[in-house]
Amino acid sequence: MIKLSVMYPAGPDAVFDHAYYRDVHMPLLKQRMGASCRRYSIDQGMAGVTPGSAPAFLAMCHVYCDSVEALMAGIGPHAAELAADLANFTNVTPVQQISAVVTEEA
């Protein structure tokens, strides 16, 4: 299992529409990726670990796939459409990372 994490850094002029992201963008991603996307989660930044500090990221999403190949096959044909949708919910350039999921516990 692998995970694509897309992280949206916080900043003084950063704008992020969490409702659009939750209700439109991520369901669009799931629809376009089909079975390649096993599941996804969305995080909304609340705070840093120091009391009263701002979060490092406004939001993050984590997209779980069976392999890097499955991720690329699912997202590749729709990458331009998904990237164009960013303007509808943020002015932030996201940071992306692919990780191997080593373990999960419930």
Secondary structure, DSSP 8 states (H G I E B T S, - for coil): -EEEEEEEE--TT--B-HHHIIIIIHHHHHHHHGGG--EEEEEE----SSTT---SEEEEEEEEES-HHHHHHHHGGGHHHHHHHGGGTBSS--EEEEEE------
